[in-house]
Amino acid sequence: MRCAKCGAENPDRAKFCVECGSPFSRRCPSCNSENPQTAKFWLECAKPLEGAGGKSQPAPDAGQPIQVNIGTADSLDGERKTVTALFADIKGSMDLIEDLDPEEARAIVDPALKLMIEAVHHYGGYVAQSTGDGIFALFGAPVAQEDHPRLAAYAALRMQDELKRYDDKLRQQGHPPLSIRVGANTGEVVVRNIQTGNAYAEYVPIGHSIGLASRLQTLAAPGSVVIGESVRRLVEGYFALKRLGASRIKGVSEPVTIYEVTGLGPLRTHLQRSASRGYTKFVGRHVEMEALGEAAEQVRAGRGQIVAAMADPGTGKSRLFHEFKAKNQSGWKVLEAFSVSHGTASAYLPVIDLLHSYFDLELEDDARRRREKVTGRVVALDRSLEETLPYLFVLLGIVEGDPLAEMDAEIRGRRTLDAIKRILLRESLNEPVMLIFEDLHWIDVESQRLLNLLADSIANSKILLLVNYRPEYTHQWVNKTYYTQLRLDPLGGESAKEMLDSLLGAGADLGALKRFIIEKTEGNPFFMEENVQALFEDGSLHRNGTTRLDRRFETFKMPATVQAVLASRIDRLPAKDKELLQMLAVIGKEFPLSLVCQVARASSENLDHPLHSLQLAEFIYERPATGDVEYTFKHALTQQVAHDSVLLERRKILHEEIGGAIEALYSDRLEEHLPELANHYRQSRNVDKAVHFLRLAADQAAARSAMAEAESYLQDAIGLLSTQAASPERDAIELGVQTTLGGLLNEKSFGAA
């Protein structure tokens, strides 16, 4: 078989492309639906999916937890994650099955459970437990998802829609009504595998947010979805919400404001959400805008072009295309398609979105009206294209039955793609076409095939194909003469400051805050905007004509949106690489190879491959150095997310091991590493060493006239000593630290006078 992304030939039994690693979808022999390799059930018929080279996993029995085959116990320590927990159950299930034989009850309940499970899987969620008449699911774990609150809400609405259809069917058969309640909440948890024997483990989260999600479910009316404030902040605009007011919940000290998710909202993308808040000033992309303008001129002259914007998350790929489209759309037919994080499991999802726009199909249009619109548009464009209509009708789901069911699936797929290509090429004869495909790193296989076909066909057309994607995405167009790639880097210092001036104003009193934000985000526009928004939301910033900072900002919490984007990248790493990245994050932003080897208890040869993998994925960079090889994290925020995912107790152990490694490596020149030693031992369980090196670091700082730094070290030492049981030895050490601090403060006062 041929890979749709890179074009390489692969054996028929391949699960992944041998060249680019892209997964191949699988087709169900019963319902003919396509599934990604990771799916456990077929999307259309919900039958268990036979795994290649292994046994199929049956649907979970009611009341039994979903089990995870782990093979090793390396992950039993667990990690910290921000997740969205979803609870769903059948309302009044006891009454529903009271007079039924257990097998009759199962025949009613099991299909409902399967529909709930399928909805979770469709949006990449993980079913942690089946509770007999309901499920407990996680989004954002075991593998992080950057938009997990939205995915949970999508799944909740999908399961309500499916259960309503199932309820109608039951009623027709004379059964009592069946409905479900759904509750969801977002928050930080600790997740870990609990061994249950026979190399199986339960993947179990623990945290206050899980209990709150369960309570929210009990507050939901039958047939409804209820969320808390933490989810509301992250999904507002993407979904229609109804405020239900404040409610007292057991285990929560303050009343909780709850909301009902009543349907989809008007927003689809992060950029659209930014627009709803008001776009920030567009800065620093003059070169890229000129390149797009030059490509547009080529297209107007009849030379089709492909322009790709490639960049890390949040760097401004979508905003670049938006600004170019806004300035140049006059005289163009503009068509847009958006890939979404859950879209790889749904064939043609962005293509169908594009066709809905092209044919002006509305939600309220019935199938007959949609057929009329499609037919009218195609015939008006070119009567010779009428033969494409059956393929368009089937793709858009606007025809009764499937008139192409007897046709070979591969032939039908090719003719469907060819139909779309012919329409777009014919449209370009009337006016130039600007075709925008967003976020190709999430594109499904069939949509990718359409892009490949278009890329091969537009050279002599008036089509400008604009695509954007993240660095991990690969394609086969790179050698085409009409292909241009634009790599977007983070904003430079002046452009970043200009953007923050537009967000916060140009007041001199905010200069330190702006420098701090630029340093933390390293000029990433999305990260800067989200950090500013978070500071307003938590009360650190207030706007009343001018912007005012009301509290210290050095330790503000990372926005959930930014954390999720970075965590999802980290979780895609192989387990060993991720474990190494977490260890490196605890060491610090910069680290020498010799220290890594010492802490990991491994040779440089053994670490060469995983370090190289982290470099290829652009988590870390090697930096020029004399002597030892040194590395640095590409982004400080990535280091923070990796660091914060490590359990506190595990961090303490690592910090002590790192301190010991520094002492061993640099025993002849410890004075050069006193701040590092103080920092690592301060965060370890070894209070004695922490106080010792904090005092030495304070003495060194005072000798260099860094009085504030010295005072901070001594205050940390006093704080650690206060946690220890009173003893003559401890009291004597504290007296010495207090005396040193008193002398330091006197010296500062004398200097100030």
Order of alpha helices (4+ residues) and beta strands (2+ residues): beta-beta-beta-beta-alpha-alpha-beta-beta-alpha-beta-beta-alpha-beta-alpha-beta-beta-alpha-alpha-beta-alpha-beta-alpha-alpha-alpha-alpha-beta-alpha-beta-beta-alpha-alpha-alpha-beta-beta-alpha-alpha-beta-alpha-alpha-beta-beta-alpha-alpha-alpha-alpha-alpha-alpha
